[in-house]
Amino acid sequence: MIAERGLVLTYQTIRNWCLKFGTLYAKKLKAKKDWGDRWYMDEVYCRVGGEMVYLWRAVDQDDQTLEILVQRKRNRDAAERLLRKLRKHGDSPRKVVTDKLKSYIKPCQKILPNAEHTREKGGNYRAENSHQPTRLREAKMRGFKSMKQAQRFLSIFGSVYDHFQIARHRTSANVYRILLNRNFEFWQSVVQNPYAA
């Protein structure tokens, strides 16, 4: 898109642009989301700078990424951190679905006492499948260099990717075009003035 407009930029210029505006765009995209009432949570290992860390992810029943968190541990404190971040954004869910990891039990009871907590193997398939775009992006980037860089990139990438990812296989061509045009219009309003409230 940039080359088409006759601009020649280095990778560093684009990287600096993403660092400056990426978080603003992601925050505005997150603010317009309507979260579902069922949350699916999962964690997956990832190598960051040669160290094994975990990507904790929460998605809703519409496959929208609610939160991504990079943590060193896969324990109760890490699960609690993820749930606290989720609580800052919106209402409590009606149902929380996780795998059989015991680290979720106490934090769910403590932070989401009114939500039904379901623990079943394979029940959180939505969250497990949502890791795929991250894995593809990680391979293209040849891995993440630090936890801070991984967290910053993934929180932006999750919001922007979700915004343009429409369930093409679930809609007709006409509806798909309407949804895509609506998303592009909203994107234009976000990038026109990223500092507007």
Secondary structure, DSSP 8 states (H G I E B T S, - for coil): -TTTTT----HHHHHHHHHHHHHHHHHHHHHT----SEEEEEEEEEEETTEEEEEEEEEETT--EEEEEEES--SHHHHHHHHHHHHHHS---SEEEE-S-GGGHHHHHHH-TTSEEEE-TTTTHHHHHTTHHHHHHHHHTTSBS-HHHHHHHHHHHHHHHHHH---GGGS-HHHHHHHHHHHHHHHHHHHH-TT--
